[in-house]
């Protein structure tokens, strides 16, 4: 399992419950690392550091596994062997074995794999193909009709290499189709055979053969089937559009005439309670692919994105964008469009739902229109429907004055060591910084002028503040402990610049002998600072991992990872916390003398993506005030084995050794004055919320007060200088 700890940690944070199903392989690690490199090359404009990039990728990794893109392992769901017969069939429902039989007939090598249901959207079920507990492939089928929606069997060794010639690939696809569909295959004629390369999550190349249904010589719009042949001449993917998807795509052509009714089907997968399909444009050069995400069984359009090969388009002038977007909105939501209000922000058209003259957060439609007057991007956030009767009356909300009192009780101080003052105009890299002592409502999250993801809000029913978690699950504000720990850094620092020095550290400090273990080393640079991290990794015969990560230039230790010993949960928090503080003192930056807990992770059972260790994440601190470098990220992470009570992991997530003189906090303005200044920049707004602080859909909408800046500060991160009261934005 050769993937760096930051990414594994990010996956864990991305979904503490569902990510337990993920299993990392060396191939998956390579694909994640490749995607990180692509992110760096793209120089995407972002307000976060690598932790957030990793978390976003990690979330994508888990979703990809649910879609069958990555290696998965068993989850304890119901399991059957392909060769077994079941006596518990649901009446009038097609079983997985029955649905899979035609594919098994076409691909005999699948004999003996287990079938394990992994999810469903209505009657459409997703089933994993397992060899033992290891994921080999998947298929999805309609339990009512037995129709296969897609089948995926992408072997690592077949993702690259010389592909078969076009006619050979086409004949293989025809043979497969005849075997799987039987007589029905005669209704489909090949319309395209071309090389398909996916450098994203699938990370491979195939010959994509697309068929379209014909009746009386005419093609049926969007009734398509694709069969993808790999470098070994085997079928790696089979997918088709169903009747509901064909109807939705046909509806889209009214507003998107450029959508080719005879596209290729490049990919299809289950996606957040619905499906996502990737259509290719083999006949025209105008666009390359269209990504279309649907809710349920194509009941509603969730997202649409047009992808153009190697080009970018210019945004339309606002007048043209508004006209085009208004027409598209009418086509998509019909009479309901009257409940949305128009706004134009950062070259994007936004429609916010309103009810009782109050905005309904989490119900926003966004569109981008190009200079030709075409919609190239569409997204609809709200997928959960609420009856109007479920919305509370605004008269029931407590007064804004009481909400302000709650703000005054919870606003807090925070240091930022490297607050950005100036950025390079071309690269957007920070080139000048200063220290800042600020007042903030949330240390764990940054305050964007108008943010769709709320760091905090005040419940208008009970007047209490609710905090979301920050990057990597930080819950500093929610826990409200703010306990300070003094740290005395070790007088001698461990310096590791070679394999032998890393080996010696593991032996002297942890008593580990790695002789005879498989060895590997790799290096990668920090996306913001350019710091190169070198990792020395040993893996034993049980695939347990021992790693020392260092700054390549200085040799200082940035990370240590050791396997957990045993599965018992015998160590209490107090004992584990003390072990973590002792480990921290050994490897912490020498200028840091004080820390606070940013998050505490409870131990649990070991899973493929999480060791189940105790986890202690720390902010730096000065005089009881948390200290951040810039972004709201933890500075250090220490893990402790819940069986032995010994610290077995350390991670320095700062990306820099920089420490600066911080201003004195004795002359700060009062909390009341700070809140007054805060509200000048970001006044409170009474809104309806459809999601809670954990970004989970609520059963019923609630009323809440949220911070909401004026439009000129909508996209800015705003800070309140605690010494002057000045409102400061980041460049």
C-alpha positions in Angstrom: 0.0 0.0 0.0 2.4 2.6 -1.3 0.5 5.9 -0.9 1.6 8.8 1.2 0.0 9.4 4.5 -1.5 12.7 3.7 -3.7 11.2 1.0 -4.7 8.3 3.1 -5.6 10.7 5.9 -7.6 12.8 3.4 -9.6 9.8 2.3 -10.4 8.9 5.9 -11.6 12.5 6.5 -13.5 12.5 3.2 -15.9 10.0 4.7 -15.3 8.5 8.1 -17.9 5.9 7.6 -17.9 5.0 4.0 -14.2 5.3 3.3 -13.7 2.2 5.4 -14.5 0.3 2.2 -11.5 1.6 0.4 -8.4 -0.5 -0.2 -5.2 1.1 -1.5 -3.1 -0.7 -4.0 0.2 0.4 -5.5 -1.6 1.1 -8.7 -4.2 3.2 -7.0 -1.5 5.1 -5.2 0.2 5.9 -8.5 -3.0 7.2 -10.0 -3.7 9.5 -7.0 -0.1 10.8 -7.2 -0.5 11.4 -10.9 -3.7 13.3 -10.4 -2.0 15.4 -7.7 0.7 16.2 -10.3 -2.0 17.2 -12.8 -3.5 19.5 -10.2 -0.1 21.2 -9.8 0.5 21.6 -13.5 -2.9 23.1 -14.0 -2.1 25.7 -11.3 -5.7 25.8 -10.4 -6.8 29.0 -8.5 -7.5 27.9 -5.0 -7.6 29.4 -1.5 -6.4 26.2 0.2 -3.2 24.3 0.6 -2.3 20.8 -0.3 -4.4 19.2 2.5 -7.6 20.4 0.9 -6.4 19.3 -2.6 -5.7 15.9 -1.1 -9.1 15.8 0.7 -10.9 16.7 -2.6 -8.9 14.0 -4.4 -9.6 11.6 -1.6 -13.3 12.2 -1.8 -13.1 11.6 -5.5 -11.2 8.4 -4.8 -13.9 7.0 -2.6 -16.7 8.0 -5.1 -14.6 6.4 -7.8 -14.5 3.2 -5.8 -18.2 3.2 -5.4 -18.3 3.6 -9.2 -15.8 0.8 -9.7 -12.8 2.8 -10.8 -10.5 1.7 -8.0 -9.6 -1.4 -6.0 -12.2 -2.2 -3.3 -12.5 -4.8 -0.6 -15.5 -6.6 1.0 -17.7 -4.7 3.3 -19.6 -7.5 4.9 -22.6 -7.0 2.5 -24.5 -10.0 1.3 -22.3 -12.3 -0.8 -22.9 -15.1 -3.3 -20.7 -17.1 -5.6 -21.4 -16.9 -9.3 -21.8 -20.6 -9.5 -24.2 -20.8 -6.5 -27.9 -20.8 -6.8 -30.1 -18.9 -4.4 -33.4 -19.9 -3.0 -34.2 -16.4 -1.6 -35.1 -14.6 -4.9 -37.3 -11.6 -4.4 -40.6 -12.2 -6.2 -40.7 -10.7 -9.7 -37.1 -9.3 -9.3 -34.1 -10.4 -11.4 -31.2 -11.6 -9.3 -27.7 -10.5 -9.8 -26.7 -14.1 -11.0 -29.5 -14.1 -13.5 -28.6 -10.6 -14.9 -24.9 -11.5 -15.0 -25.3 -14.8 -16.8 -25.0 -13.4 -20.4 -21.7 -11.6 -19.5 -20.4 -14.7 -17.8 -21.2 -16.6 -21.0 -19.2 -14.0 -23.0 -16.3 -13.9 -20.5 -15.8 -17.4 -19.1 -12.7 -16.3 -17.1 -15.1 -14.5 -14.7 -16.3 -17.9 -13.5 -15.8 -18.3 -9.7 -15.8 -14.6 -8.8 -18.2 -13.6 -6.0 -21.0 -11.1 -6.5 -21.5 -8.6 -3.8 -24.2 -5.8 -4.0 -22.6 -2.4 -3.3 -25.4 0.0 -3.8 -28.5 0.9 -5.7 -30.6 3.7 -7.1 -34.1 2.5 -7.1 -34.2 -0.9 -8.9 -30.8 -0.3 -10.5 -28.3 -2.2 -8.5 -24.5 -2.0 -8.5 -22.6 -5.3 -8.0 -18.9 -5.8 -7.3 -17.0 -8.8 -8.8 -14.7 -10.1 -6.1 -11.8 -12.6 -6.1 -11.7 -13.5 -2.4 -12.1 -10.0 -0.9 -10.4 -8.1 -3.7 -12.3 -6.1 -6.2 -11.9 -7.2 -9.8 -14.7 -5.4 -11.6 -18.4 -4.5 -11.4 -21.6 -4.4 -13.2 -24.9 -2.7 -12.8 -28.3 -4.0 -13.8 -32.0 -3.1 -13.6 -33.6 -5.6 -11.2 -37.0 -5.2 -12.8 -36.0 -5.9 -16.4 -32.6 -7.6 -16.0 -31.0 -5.1 -18.4 -27.2 -4.6 -17.8 -26.6 -0.8 -17.4 -22.8 -1.2 -17.5 -20.0 -3.8 -16.9 -16.4 -2.9 -16.0 -13.4 -5.2 -15.9 -10.3 -3.0 -16.2 -7.1 -4.9 -15.6 -4.1 -2.9 -14.5 -1.8 -4.5 -16.9 -4.1 -3.8 -19.8 -4.6 -0.1 -19.3 -1.6 0.7 -21.5 0.1 -0.9 -24.4 -0.6 -1.3 -28.1 -4.3 -1.4 -28.9 -5.9 -3.7 -31.5 -6.6 -2.3 -34.9 -9.9 -0.6 -35.4 -11.5 -3.4 -37.4 -10.2 -6.1 -35.0 -11.6 -4.1 -32.0 -14.9 -3.6 -33.8 -15.3 -7.3 -34.5 -14.5 -8.2 -30.9 -17.1 -5.7 -29.8 -19.7 -7.1 -32.2 -19.0 -10.6 -31.0 -19.4 -9.5 -27.3 -22.6 -7.7 -28.1 -24.1 -10.7 -29.9 -23.2 -13.0 -26.9 -24.7 -10.6 -24.3 -27.7 -9.2 -26.1 -28.6 -12.1 -28.4 -31.2 -11.2 -31.0 -31.4 -7.6 -29.6 -27.9 -6.9 -30.9 -29.2 -6.9 -34.5 -31.0 -3.7 -33.8 -27.7 -1.9 -33.1 -25.3 -0.8 -35.8 -21.7 0.4 -35.2 -21.3 4.2 -35.7 -17.9 4.9 -34.3 -14.6 3.2 -33.5 -11.9 5.3 -32.0 -9.1 5.4 -29.4 -10.3 6.7 -26.0 -7.8 7.9 -23.5 -8.8 8.8 -20.0 -6.0 10.5 -18.0 -8.2 11.1 -15.0 -9.5 8.6 -12.5 -9.8 5.6 -15.0 -6.2 6.3 -16.2 -6.0 4.2 -19.3 -6.5 3.8 -23.0 -9.0 1.7 -24.9 -10.6 1.2 -28.3 -14.1 2.5 -27.9 -16.7 0.9 -30.3 -20.1 2.6 -30.2 -23.3 1.2 -31.5 -26.7 3.0 -32.0 -30.1 1.5 -32.4 -31.7 1.9 -35.8 -35.4 1.6 -36.9 -36.3 1.6 -40.5 -32.8 3.0 -41.4 -33.1 5.9 -38.9 -31.0 6.2 -35.8 -32.8 6.5 -32.5 -31.4 9.6 -30.7 -29.1 8.7 -27.7 -30.0 5.0 -27.8 -26.4 4.0 -27.7 -24.1 1.2 -26.5 -20.3 1.3 -26.1 -17.9 -1.6 -25.9 -14.3 -0.7 -25.0 -11.5 -3.1 -25.9 -8.2 -3.1 -24.0 -4.6 -3.7 -25.1 -5.0 -7.5 -24.5 -8.1 -7.6 -26.8 -10.5 -8.1 -23.9 -13.7 -6.2 -23.1 -12.9 -3.6 -20.4 -16.2 -1.8 -20.4 -19.7 -2.2 -21.7 -22.3 0.5 -21.2 -25.7 1.6 -22.5 -28.2 4.4 -22.1 -31.6 3.4 -20.7 -35.0 4.8 -21.8 -35.1 7.4 -19.0 -31.6 8.7 -19.8 -32.5 8.9 -23.5 -35.6 11.0 -22.7 -33.6 13.4 -20.5 -30.9 13.8 -23.2 -33.5 14.4 -25.8 -35.0 17.1 -23.6 -31.6 18.7 -23.2 -31.2 19.1 -27.0 -33.9 21.8 -27.0 -31.6 24.1 -25.1 -28.3 22.4 -26.2 -28.7 21.9 -29.9 -25.0 21.2 -30.2 -25.5 18.0 -28.1 -24.8 15.3 -30.7 -27.8 12.7 -30.7 -25.3 10.1 -31.9 -22.5 10.4 -29.4 -20.1 7.8 -28.0 -20.6 6.6 -24.5 -17.2 7.0 -22.9 -18.2 6.1 -19.3 -21.1 5.5 -17.0 -21.2 5.1 -13.3 -23.3 5.4 -10.1 -23.0 8.9 -8.6 -24.5 10.2 -5.3 -28.0 8.8 -5.6 -28.1 8.9 -9.4 -25.9 8.4 -12.4 -23.2 10.1 -14.3 -22.5 9.5 -18.0 -19.7 10.8 -20.2 -20.6 11.3 -23.8 -18.0 11.7 -26.5 -18.4 13.6 -29.7 -16.9 11.5 -32.5 -18.5 13.2 -35.4 -17.8 16.9 -34.7 -14.8 18.9 -33.6 -16.9 21.5 -31.7 -16.6 19.8 -28.4 -14.8 16.7 -27.1 -17.0 15.4 -24.2 -20.1 16.2 -22.2 -20.3 15.1 -18.6 -24.0 14.7 -17.5 -25.0 13.9 -13.9 -28.6 12.9 -13.1 -30.6 12.4 -10.0 -32.3 9.1 -9.5 -33.2 7.2 -12.6 -32.7 10.3 -14.8 -35.4 12.1 -13.0 -33.6 15.4 -12.9 -30.4 17.0 -14.3 -27.9 17.5 -11.5 -25.0 18.8 -13.5 -23.8 19.3 -17.1 -20.4 20.2 -18.3 -19.1 20.6 -21.9 -15.4 19.7 -22.3 -13.5 21.1 -25.3 -10.1 19.6 -26.4 -7.2 21.8 -25.5 -9.1 25.1 -25.5 -10.8 27.5 -23.3 -13.8 29.7 -24.1 -14.6 33.2 -23.2 -17.6 34.0 -21.1 -20.5 35.7 -22.7 -21.3 39.4 -21.8 -23.8 39.5 -19.0 -26.8 40.4 -21.1 -26.3 37.4 -23.4 -25.5 35.2 -20.4 -28.7 36.2 -18.7 -30.9 35.7 -21.7 -29.4 32.2 -22.4 -29.5 31.1 -18.8 -33.1 32.3 -18.3 -34.2 30.2 -21.3 -32.2 27.2 -20.1 -33.7 27.5 -16.5 -37.2 27.6 -18.0 -36.5 24.4 -20.0 -35.0 22.6 -17.0 -37.4 23.5 -14.1 -40.5 24.9 -15.9 -42.9 26.8 -13.8 -40.7 26.5 -10.7 -38.3 28.9 -12.3 -40.3 31.8 -10.9 -39.1 30.9 -7.4 -35.5 31.6 -8.3 -33.8 35.0 -8.3 -31.1 35.9 -10.8 -27.6 37.0 -9.8 -24.4 37.4 -11.8 -21.1 36.7 -10.0 -17.6 36.1 -11.3 -18.7 35.5 -14.8 -21.2 32.9 -13.6 -25.0 33.1 -13.6 -26.6 32.1 -10.3 -30.2 31.5 -9.4 -31.1 31.4 -5.7 -34.4 29.9 -4.6 -36.5 32.2 -2.4 -39.4 31.4 -0.2 -41.4 33.9 2.0 -38.9 36.4 0.6 -36.0 34.6 2.3 -33.2 32.9 0.4 -33.2 29.1 0.6 -29.6 28.1 1.0 -28.4 24.8 -0.6 -30.9 25.4 -3.4 -28.8 27.2 -6.0 -28.5 26.7 -9.7 -25.3 27.9 -11.5 -24.5 28.2 -15.2 -21.7 29.4 -17.4 -22.4 30.7 -20.9 -19.8 31.1 -23.5 -19.4 34.0 -26.0 -21.4 32.0 -28.6 -24.4 32.0 -26.2 -24.2 28.4 -25.3 -24.5 26.9 -21.8 -21.2 25.1 -21.1 -21.8 24.4 -17.4 -24.9 23.8 -15.3 -25.2 22.6 -11.7 -28.2 22.2 -9.4 -27.3 21.8 -5.8 -30.7 20.9 -4.1 -31.7 17.4 -4.9 -33.9 16.9 -1.8 -37.5 18.0 -2.2 -39.4 19.7 0.6 -43.1 20.5 0.8 -43.8 24.2 1.3 -45.7 23.3 4.5 -42.4 22.1 6.0 -40.8 25.5 5.9 -41.1 27.3 9.3 -42.7 30.7 9.4 -40.1 33.5 9.5 -42.1 35.1 12.3 -40.8 32.3 14.6 -37.2 33.3 14.3 -35.5 34.9 17.3 -34.4 38.5 16.9 -31.2 39.5 15.2 -30.1 41.2 18.4 -30.1 37.9 20.2 -28.1 36.3 17.4 -25.5 39.1 17.7 -25.2 38.4 21.5 -24.4 34.8 20.6 -21.7 36.0 18.2 -20.2 38.2 21.0 -20.0 35.1 23.2 -18.2 33.0 20.6 -15.9 35.3 18.7 -12.3 34.5 19.4 -8.7 35.5 18.7 -6.4 33.8 16.2 -2.8 34.4 14.9 -1.8 34.1 11.3 1.9 34.0 10.9 2.1 34.3 7.1 -0.9 36.4 6.2 -0.7 37.1 2.4 0.0 40.7 1.4 0.9 40.4 -2.2 0.7 37.7 -4.9 2.6 37.2 -8.1 0.2 38.5 -10.9 1.0 35.6 -13.2 1.3 32.6 -10.9 -0.8 33.9 -8.0 1.8 32.6 -5.6 2.2 34.5 -2.4 5.3 36.7 -2.6 4.9 38.9 0.5 3.4 38.2 4.0 3.0 39.7 7.4 1.8 38.5 10.8 -1.8 39.2 11.8 -3.8 38.9 15.0 -7.4 38.6 14.0 -10.8 38.1 15.5 -12.7 35.2 13.9 -15.9 33.3 14.5 -14.2 30.1 13.4 -10.6 29.1 13.6 -11.2 25.9 11.7 -12.6 27.6 8.6 -11.9 30.8 6.7 -14.6 33.4 6.3 -15.5 33.9 2.6 -17.7 36.9 1.9 -20.5 34.8 0.4 -19.8 31.1 0.9 -22.1 28.2 -0.1 -20.2 26.1 2.5 -20.9 27.7 5.9 -18.3 27.6 8.6 -20.9 28.5 11.2 -24.5 29.7 11.6 -26.9 30.6 14.4 -30.0 28.5 14.7 -32.9 31.0 14.6 -35.0 28.7 16.7 -32.7 28.3 19.8 -30.2 31.0 19.3 -27.2 28.6 19.5 -24.2 28.7 17.2 -23.4 25.6 15.1 -20.0 25.0 13.6 -19.0 22.9 10.7 -15.7 21.0 10.7 -12.8 22.5 8.8 -10.2 21.0 6.5 -9.4 17.4 7.3 -12.2 17.4 9.8 -10.9 20.0 12.2 -13.4 20.5 15.0 -11.5 23.0 17.2 -14.5 25.4 17.5 -17.1 22.7 17.9 -15.2 21.0 20.8 -14.5 24.4 22.5 -11.7 23.0 24.7 -8.9 25.5 24.0 -6.6 23.8 26.4 -3.0 24.8 26.1 -0.1 22.3 26.3 3.5 23.4 26.9 6.1 21.6 24.8 9.8 21.4 25.3 11.3 20.5 22.0 14.1 18.0 22.0 17.6 19.5 22.4 18.9 17.3 19.6 17.1 17.0 16.3 17.0 13.8 14.3 18.5 14.4 10.9 17.9 11.8 8.2 19.4 12.2 4.7 20.1 8.5 3.7 18.4 5.1 3.8 20.8 4.0 6.5 20.0 6.9 8.7 16.3 6.3 8.3 16.8 2.6 9.1 18.9 3.6 12.2 16.1 6.0 13.4 13.5 3.2 13.3 15.8 0.9 15.2 17.0 3.2 17.9 13.7 5.1 18.6 11.2 2.3 18.0 13.2 -0.9 18.2 12.3 -1.9 14.7 14.6 -4.1 12.5 13.7 -3.7 8.8 16.3 -6.0 7.4 14.7 -8.3 4.9 11.7 -6.0 4.3 10.8 -4.7 0.8 12.3 -1.2 0.4 11.1 1.7 -1.6 11.8 5.4 -1.6 10.1 8.4 -3.4 10.0 12.2 -3.3 7.5 14.9 -4.0 7.3 18.6 -3.7 4.8 20.7 -1.6 2.4 22.6 -4.0 2.7 25.9 -2.2 6.2 26.0 -0.8 8.1 23.8 -3.2 9.6 21.9 -0.2 10.7 18.4 -1.4 9.7 15.6 0.9 11.7 12.3 0.6 10.2 9.1 2.0 12.0 6.0 3.0 9.6 3.1 3.1 9.9 -0.6 4.2 7.1 -3.1 3.9 7.1 -6.5 5.6 5.7 -9.8 4.4 2.3 -8.9 5.9 2.2 -5.6 3.9 2.7 -3.6 7.1 4.4 -0.3 6.4 7.3 1.5 8.1 8.0 5.0 6.8 10.3 7.9 7.6 9.6 11.1 5.6 12.1 14.0 5.6 12.8 17.4 4.1 15.2 16.4 1.4 17.3 19.5 1.8 17.7 19.7 5.5 17.1 16.1 6.5 14.7 17.1 9.3 12.0 14.5 10.0 8.6 15.4 8.7 6.8 12.2 9.2 6.9 8.7 10.7 4.5 5.9 10.2 4.5 2.6 12.0 1.9 -0.3 11.9 -0.5 -0.9 14.7 0.2 -3.8 17.0 -3.0 -5.7 17.8 -6.7 -4.9 17.5 -7.6 -4.3 21.2 -8.9 -0.8 22.3 -7.3 -0.8 25.8 -5.7 2.6 26.0 -7.7 5.6 27.3 -7.5 9.1 26.0 -5.4 10.5 28.8 -2.7 7.9 28.4 -2.7 8.2 24.6 -2.6 12.0 24.8 0.4 12.0 27.0 2.2 9.6 24.6 1.3 11.9 21.8 2.8 15.0 23.5 6.0 13.1 24.2 6.3 12.1 20.6 5.5 15.7 19.5 8.4 17.1 21.6 10.8 14.8 19.8 10.0 16.0 16.3 8.2 19.4 16.6 9.8 22.5 15.1 12.2 23.9 17.7 10.6 27.4 17.9 7.3 26.0 19.0 6.8 25.9 22.7 3.0 25.7 23.0 0.2 23.8 21.2 -3.5 23.3 21.3 -5.6 20.3 20.2 -7.3 21.0 16.8 -9.0 17.6 16.6 -9.0 14.3 18.5 -9.8 11.1 16.5 -11.2 8.2 18.5 -9.7 4.8 17.9 -11.5 2.0 16.2 -11.1 -1.2 14.3 -8.4 -1.3 11.6 -9.6 -0.9 8.0 -7.8 -0.8 4.7 -7.8 3.0 4.8 -7.6 3.7 8.5 -5.4 2.1 11.1 -7.9 2.9 13.9 -5.2 4.6 16.0 -5.8 7.4 18.4 -5.2 10.6 16.5 -4.2 13.9 18.0 -4.0 16.9 15.7 -2.4 20.1 17.0 -2.4 23.8 16.2 0.6 25.9 17.3 -0.3 28.3 20.1 1.0 31.5 21.7 -0.4 32.7 25.1 -3.5 30.5 24.7 -4.2 31.8 21.2 -4.0 29.4 18.2 -1.4 30.1 15.6 -1.8 29.2 12.0 0.8 29.6 9.2 -1.9 30.8 6.8 -4.6 28.3 6.0 -6.7 26.7 8.8 -4.8 23.4 8.8 -3.4 21.5 11.7 0.3 21.9 12.2 1.1 18.4 13.6 -0.5 15.0 13.8 0.5 12.3 16.2 -1.0 8.8 16.3 -1.0 6.4 19.2 -1.5 2.6 19.1 -4.7 2.0 21.1 -3.4 -1.5 22.1 0.1 -0.7 23.2 -0.3 2.9 24.2 2.9 3.8 22.2 3.1 6.7 19.7 3.4 5.1 16.2 3.0 8.1 13.9 4.0 11.7 13.4 3.2 14.2 10.6 4.4 17.7 10.2 1.9 19.3 7.9 3.2 22.9 7.9 5.3 22.8 4.8 7.6 25.4 6.2 9.9 26.1 9.2 9.1 29.8 9.2 8.3 31.5 12.5 7.8 35.2 12.9 7.4 37.7 15.7 3.8 37.8 16.6 2.0 41.0 17.9 1.1 41.4 21.6 -2.5 40.5 22.3 -2.9 42.8 25.4 -4.2 45.8 23.5 -6.9 44.1 21.3 -10.3 45.7 20.8 -13.2 44.3 22.7 -15.3 41.4 21.5 -18.3 43.7 21.2 -16.4 46.1 19.0 -15.0 43.2 16.9 -18.5 41.9 16.3 -19.6 45.4 15.3 -16.8 45.5 12.7 -17.5 42.0 11.6 -21.1 42.9 10.8 -20.1 45.9 8.8 -18.3 43.6 6.4 -20.6 40.6 6.8 -24.1 41.4 8.1 -26.3 38.7 9.3 -28.9 37.4 6.9 -32.0 35.3 7.9 -32.2 32.3 5.6 -33.7 28.9 5.2 -31.1 26.0 5.5 -31.7 22.6 3.8 -28.4 21.2 5.2 -27.0 21.1 8.7 -23.5 22.1 9.9 -22.2 18.6 8.8 -23.5 19.2 5.2 -26.2 16.6 5.7 -29.7 17.1 4.3 -32.2 18.0 6.9 -35.5 16.3 7.2 -37.2 19.7 7.5 -35.8 23.2 6.6 -34.7 25.4 9.4 -34.3 29.2 9.9 -30.8 30.4 10.6 -28.7 33.6 10.7 -25.6 33.4 8.5 -22.9 35.9 7.7 -23.3 37.3 4.1 -21.1 40.1 2.7 -22.1 42.7 0.2 -21.6 41.7 -3.4 -18.2 43.5 -3.8 -16.7 41.2 -1.2 -18.5 38.0 -2.2 -15.4 36.2 -3.3 -13.0 37.6 -0.8 -11.6 36.0 2.4 -12.2 38.7 5.0 -10.4 39.2 8.3 -10.9 41.6 11.3 -7.6 43.0 12.6 -7.9 42.5 16.4 -5.6 45.5 17.1 -7.2 48.1 14.8 -10.6 46.7 14.0 -9.8 47.2 10.3 -11.5 44.8 7.8 -8.8 43.1 5.8 -9.2 41.1 2.6 -6.7 38.7 1.1 -5.2 39.7 -2.3 
